[in-house]
Amino acid sequence: MVEAWLVGKRRAALAFGLGMVAALGQAPLGFWWATILALSGLILVLQRVPDRRGAFLTGWLAGAGYFVLGLNWIVEPFLIDAAATGWMAPFAVLLLAFGLGLFWGAAAVLARFAKTPALGFAAAFVALEWLRGVVFTGFPWAMLGHVWIGTPLDQMAALGGPSLLSLVTLLAAALPVVWRWRGVSGSGLLLATGLGFGLWRLAQPLPDPGDLTLRLVQPNAEQSAKWDADRAQEFFNRLLTLTAKGGPADLTIWPETAVPYMLEYSPEVAGMVVAVSGGRPVAVGIQREESGRFYNSLRVLEGEGEQTALYDKAHLVPFGEYIPFGDLAYDWFGLRAFAAQAGNTYSAGSGPQVLDLGRFGKVLPLICYEAIFPRDVNAMPERADWMLQITNDAWFGVWTGPFQHFDQARLRAVEQGLPLIRVANTGVTAVVDARGRVVAALPFGTMDALDTPIPGALPPTPYARWGDGLVALLLAGLAGLAMIGRRRVAIDAPPPGV
């Protein structure tokens, strides 16, 4: 019994460590090769675990290790006011990591029903990872496929979105476990095919950019002081100064919640904004109030300060922008603290919306967190000409979070064949073309503005037309292959120390 306990303990440590190594493929490091090697090691370990309980624990701990490192930025919001909330930081990262690790554990258990567990694990993992982006409003952050963002292989997302990238990653890791050296060759061929497709697609010409100029304003307001009443005017003045600098652009864009005031209570603010733009439109990230409810919004102001377009953020951050069941708690028990209807959290907008900005074309607005959901972007009610993400990445710190958030946003450009304009308070302000390449960007953590034309759009991609349909077919085929194959590695006799 003692020997079995030691074996289990070593396996647990190995699984947790392999998960952490797998996370090295995420931004900002991008070590995709480490992800593949770690996953191959994990699949080999899982095939040698003697029972389903051990498989679940091994997969769960590997997932926990992956998310502990990959989502380490989750501590940053708790450190904004470290004296009051800093103590919550370690609990937040551990609870999130071990909670999301359950999806890995479930995939490990499901794989044991297959005759070729390595292929079964790949199919189950990708299906459950997709589910992770849906259940409880979804959280598709740090998907395995994200390790390819910024490489030519990310172009496969135009065919099947991030789940196709994850499937390629899992297969590249699983094939050597199933077929040894032949599998290594198969893995190399798979990656080479993806590379070839990506290089071919990137070599195709893009439409010329438009002749109108956008100005992207990055005020660099630190989060700890962003809502300080004594500094509100300072941050607002930064926005006004950068908007007017060198003469106004055709359209100026400010980041999420950039304005520290609300037009409902300070209507003169709209006039101040358009005064520095010469009456030209300014898209501002600003909170708004209507009938006692508050919204995280994008409002376009122009002329004498009139509003010409409005979008309310629809996909809110649980526990950050709203409390699940908060309105029910108010209706049933009279608890106001967590109720959006009582004005104590944000209310959600109506859903994805395309704004017609006239000569600037049709734009799909995304506010912060909304850009991580490929299914939401794919649900746009009509085809846009470009996507606009306004965000406040000061919440994510300066090490990993802002860069992972940006990578996910630029993948939406690949998936849709649409350019992305991204404006951050302090984070990654950038222009991304319709194939996901960064055309221009501001230095991280600086107060500055970037003038840019609007890059050209491509026709709808297969993913824009059919969503996850291709991946569903591939997963069904892979699951069938896993069920009819034969076991390549015995699972009833684990080697010593594993």
N, C-alpha and C positions, 0 to 999 in steps of 0.2 A: 504493500500500500504506500509506504514511504517513497519507494522507487517510482511508482506511478505518479505520486504527487509532484516529485521533482521533475519528471518528464513533462507533466502538464505545465509546471511553472516555467520551464525553459521554453516550451512551445508558446506560452502566452507572451513572454518577453520577446521572442523572435517575431511573433505576429505583430505585436505593437511596433517593433522597430521597422519591420518591412513596410507597415503602413506609413510610418514617418518618412521613410526613403521615397515611397511612391509619391508623397506630397511635394517632393522637390521639383516635380515637373510643372507645378503651378507658378504663375507669375509671383515675383519678378525674376526668379531663377530660370525657369523654363527648361529644366533638365529632363526632357521627355524620355531619354534613354534610361535614366534612373527609375522612372515610373514603370517602364516595361520590365526591367530586370527585377524590380521589387515584386511586381505582380506575378511574374513567372515563379519566383521563389514562394510566394504565398500560395499559388495554385498547387505547386509541388507539395508543400506542407499539408494543404487541405486534403490532397489525395491519400496522404499517409495517416490521417487522423482516423482512429478506429470506430468512432460512432458519431451519430448526428449531434449529440450534445457537445462533443469536442469540436465538431466542425463549426457549430454556431458560435461557440466561445472564441474560436480562433478567428473566424471572420469578423466577429464583433470587435475584438481587440485590435485587429488590423485596421478596421474602419475608424476606431477611436484614435489610433495613432495618426492616421491620415488626416483626420479633421482637427486634431489638437494642433498639428503644425500648419496645415493648410488654412485654417480659420483662426490663426492666432490673433488676427486683427480685432476679433470680437471683444477683446478686453479694452480697446481704445475708448469707446463711449463711456465706460465706467471710470476712466481715468481723467475725463474732462474736469470733473470735480472730485478728485481723488479722496479728499478728506471725508466726503459724504458717501460716495458710492464705490470707492476703490476696493473695498473688501469683497464686493460682489464679483469682481473680475475673474478670479480663478474658478469660482462656481459656475459662472456663465460659460466659459470655454469648455469645462469638463462636462457639464450637462449637455451642451450642444454636441460636443464630439461623441460622447457615448450614446446620445440619442440618435444621431445620424448614423453611427456605426451599426445600429440595428439593421439597417438595410443591407449592409455587407454580411452580417450574420445570417440574415434570411436567405441571401443568395447562396451562401455556403451550404445551408441545409437543403435548399432546392436542388443544388447540383448533385447531391447524393442519390437522387432518384433517377439520374441519367446513367446510361451504360458507359458514356464517356464523360466523366465528371468535369473535366477541364472545359469542354465545350458547353456543358450544361451550366457551369459557373458563368461563362461569358454571356450566355443568353439571359440567364436569370439576373445577372448583375445589371445589364443594360436596361432590362425591363423595369427593375426596381429603381434604378437611378432616374428613369423617366418618371416613375410614380412619385419619387421624392420631390420632383418639381411641380407636383399637382396637389398632393394631400395637404390638408391644413393650410391652404392658400399657396403652398409650394415654396421650396427653397432650393433651386437648381444651381447653387453656388458650388464651385470647385468640382464640377463634373470631370471625370477622367479625360474626356475629349478636349478639355480646355488646354491641355498641355501642348496642343499643336497650334494654338493661336500665335500668329506671327511667323509661322513657317508655311511653305507652300502646301502642306497637307491640309491646312485649315480650309482650303477651297472645296474640299469634299462636303463641307457644311452646306454648300449651295444645292447639294443633292439630297441630303438627309438630316441636316441640322446637327446639333451637338451630339445627339445620340449616335449618329453614324460615326462620328469621330471617336466616341467612347467604344463602340463596337470594334473598330479597327484596332484601337489600343489593346483591348482585351484579347482579341484574336492573335495579335502580334506576340502577346505574352503567353497565350495558351498553346499555340501550335508546337513550340519546342518541347513542351511538357508531354504532349500527346505522341508526337512522331520523332522525337529526338532530333538528329541532324537533318532529316528530311523536313521536320517542322521548322528548324532554323532557316532553311532555304525558303520554305513557304512564307515564313514571317518576313524575311527580307524581300521576297517578291511582292507581298501585300503592301509593304511600305514603299517599295520602289514604284508600284503602280499608282499609289496615292500621290507620291512625289511627282511623277510624270504628269498626272492629270492636273495637279496644282500649278506646275511650271507652264504647262500649255495654256491654262486658263489665265494666268497672270500675264502671259505674253500677248493676249488679245487686246486690241485697242479699246479705249474708253471714249464715250462721247465727250465733246469739248465742254468745259465748265461754262456757266452762265456769265453774263457781263455785269451783274449786279454785285455789290460788295457788302458782305456781312462783317460786322465788328463783334468779336467775342471778348467779353469783358471779364477778367479774373481779378476780383478785388483783394483776394488773399486775406480774408478776415478770419482770425483765429477763433476756433469754436468756443474756447473758454470765455471770450469777450464778445462774441457775436451779438448776444442779446443784452449786453450791458448798456443801460440807458445813458450812461455818461459817454459812451463811445459810439452810440448809434449814428449821430450826425457825422462823425469821422468816417465811418464805413460808407454811409450814403454819399458823402462828398467824393470818396474814391470812385464810386460808380459814375457820378456826374462828370468828374474830371476826365476819366478814361473815355467816356462817351463823346465828349467834345474835342478830345485831343487830336490836333491836326485837321479839324473839320469833321463833321459827322458823316457816318457811312450811310448807305441806303437803308440798311436794317441793322440795328444794334440788339445784341442779346445779352441779358444778364442772367446769372446762375440762379439755382433754386433758393427760395426764401432770401434773396439778396437784399430786398427792401426791408428795413427794420420797422417800417410803419405799415398801416393798413389804410387803403383808400376810403373805406367806410367811415373811418374816424379822422383821417387827415386828407381830405379831398384835394388840398393844395399840392400834394406830392405829385399827382399826375401832371400838373402844369409845370412843375420844376423839371420833371423828366423830359418832357417834349421840348422844353425851352432849350436845353443843351443839345438836343438832336435836330434842332431847326424844324420841328414839326414832323420829322421823318419817324417811321415806326420804331418803337423800342419794345422788345419782348422781355418782360420782367418776371422773374420768379418772386412771388409775393403771396402772403397769406390773405385770405378773404373771409368775410362773415356774411351769412345769409340766413335769416330766420333763426338766429341763435346757434347755427351750426358753423363750424370753421373748416376751411378747405386749404390744402396745399396746392397752389394754382400757378398757371402761366397766363399772364394777361398781356395783350398787345395794345399799346397806347400810341396814339399819333395825333396829328393836327393840333387841336387846342387842348388835348388831354383826354379825348374820348377813347373809349375801349372799342376795338374793332374785332377782337378775337379773344376767346377764353377757353381754357382747358383746366379741369380739376383732376388732380391725381386720383386714379381709380384703384390701383393695386397698392394698398398701404402696408407698411411694415408692422407685423404683429408685435405688440408690447412696446413698440417704438413710437408709432403714430396712432395706434388704436389698441384697445384691450378687447380681445375676443369675448363676445357675449356681454360687453359692457352696457349696451343699450337694454338687453334683456334684464340685467341686474337692476337697472333703473326702473324698468317697467314693473318688474315683479316685487322688488324689495325696496325701491326708492333710493338706491345707492347712486349718487351723482358723480362720484370721483372718477369713474371709468366710462362715463356715458358720453358718446359723441353728440347725442341729441341735447345734452345739457351744456354743450360747448367745452367739454373738458378733454376731448381728444378730437382728432380730425375725423371728418366724414369722408366717405369715398365718393368719387365722381361716378359718372354713368358708365364708363368703360372706354376702350380704345376709340380714338376720335381723330379724324383727319381735318386739319384746319386749312381752309382756302385763304392764302395770303396774297391773292391777286397776282401781281407780276412776279412775286417771289415763288409762286407755285404752291402746290399742296404739300403740307408738312405733317408728319406723324409726330406729335409731341410725346416725350417720355420724361417723366420726372424721377430722377435718381434711380431707385431700386427697380423701377418698372422695366429698365433695359435688360435685366437679367432673365426675363421670361420670354423665350422664343415663341411660345404658343400665343402670348398676348400680342406680340408684334405681328404674328401671322394672322391675327384676328382683326386687323385693321379693316374698317368697313369699305374702304375703296383704296386703290393703289395710290400711294403718295409719290411725290417727286424726290423727297429727301426726308431724313429723320432728324429730329432735334432732341437731344438729351440735355436737360439742365440738371445740375446736381450740386450737392454740398458734401464733398468727400472729406471735409475736415473731421467728420465723425470716425473715419477709417484709419487715422494715424498717417504715418509717412513711410512705412516699411513695405507692407504687402497689400493691404486692403484697397487703396486707391488704384493700384496697378491691376489687380485682379478684376476690380469693378470695370475699369476701362477696357480690359481685354474682352470681357463678356459683351460689352456694348459694341465693340468693333466687330465681333462675330455676327451680330445682327446684320451688319452691312453685307457680309459675305452671304448670309442666308437669304437675304431679300434682293440683293443686287441693287441696293440703294445707298447713296452716300449718307454719312452720319456727321452732323455738326454737334460737338460736345462742348459744353460750357460749364466749368466747375468754379466754385467759390475759391477753393484752394485744393488743387488736385491735378487731374490731367485734363487740360483744355486743349482740344485737338480737332483737326479736320481729317476725316477718314473717307477714302474713295469707295466706290461701289464694289470693290473686291477686298475691302478690309485693310488696305494699306494706308499708313499715316502719311498724309500729304503735308501737313504743317502742325506745329504744336507750340505751346508756350512752355517755358521752363517751369518745372514743378515748384510750387510754393513761392511764386513771385507775384507782385502786383503789376499787371500789364494788360494790354489788349492786342488782339490779333485780327488783322483784316484779311479777308479771304473771299474768293468767289465761291459759288455753290458748285461742287463737282457734278458731273453728269451722271444720270441714272441708266441702269441696264434694264432690259425686259425682265419680267418676272422669272425667277429661277424655278427649277423643279420643286425645291422646298417651299417656295412661296405659293406654288400651285397646289401641292399635295401634302404639305406638312410632313408628318412622321409616317406616312403611308409606306414609303420604301423601307424604312427601318423595321416597321411591323412585319413586312414580308420577309425580310432577311432574318429577323429573330425567329419567326415561325419555322423557316427552313433550317436554321441552326439548331433549334430545339429538337426538331424531328431527327436531324443527323445525330445529335447527342443521344437520343433515345434508342436509336437502332444500331449504334456502333458497339464496339466491344471494349471492355476495360483494358487500359494500357498499363496501369500501375496498380498493384495490389494495395488495398486500404486496410487490411486486417492485421498488418504487422508493422507498426511504426518503427523506424530505425532508432537506435539508442540516442537519447538526448533530444528528440524532436517530439 
